[in-house]
Amino acid sequence: MTWRLLTATTGKNQPSIIFISCWAKSNASSVFIFDDIHWSAEMEEAWEEIRKHPAVTLSIDLFFIGLVFFDPSIKVKQEFVIQF
């Protein structure tokens, strides 16, 4: 299996723009990593928009970063918040 990985460290309001532009190139083995998802209210809004996208099947909130997966074998959308 070949994994596709996108990491994004962006300014305000840009994560959702990057997500939409890169989403078209994603596949079942893609993982998108977003930095500073709780840095500002705008970043939290962008994170909400990204994790609620219909193509996202799994999201993991690690506070400093957020991970999203597109694996269609995950039939029920799963969202995790890991507190450590």
NORBELUR-V543629 format. One record per backbone hydrogen bond with DSSP energy under -0.5 kcal/mol. CO is the residue of the C=O (numbers start at 1). NH is the residue of the N-H. E is the energy in kcal/mol with one decimal. If there is no record, write none. Layout:
<<CO;NH;E> <CO;NH;E>>
This chain:
<<1;3;-0.5> <4;31;-2.6> <6;33;-3.6> <8;10;-0.5> <8;35;-2.5> <11;14;-1.2> <11;15;-0.5> <13;17;-0.6> <14;18;-2.8> <15;19;-2.7> <16;20;-2.3> <17;21;-2.1> <18;22;-2.3> <19;23;-2.6> <20;24;-0.8> <22;25;-1.8> <23;26;-1.9> <27;30;-2.0> <29;4;-1.4> <30;70;-0.8> <31;6;-2.5> <32;68;-2.3> <33;8;-2.5> <34;66;-2.6> <36;39;-1.7> <40;44;-2.2> <41;45;-2.1> <42;46;-2.4> <43;47;-2.5> <44;48;-2.3> <45;49;-2.3> <46;50;-2.5> <47;51;-2.8> <48;52;-1.5> <50;53;-1.4> <53;56;-1.4> <57;78;-2.3> <58;69;-2.6> <59;80;-2.8> <60;62;-0.7> <60;67;-2.6> <61;82;-2.7> <62;64;-2.3> <63;38;-0.5> <64;36;-2.4> <65;62;-2.8> <66;34;-2.9> <67;60;-2.5> <68;32;-2.3> <69;57;-2.3> <69;58;-1.2> <70;72;-0.6> <71;74;-1.8> <73;75;-1.1> <75;77;-0.5> <78;59;-2.2> <80;61;-3.0> <81;83;-0.6> <82;84;-0.6>>
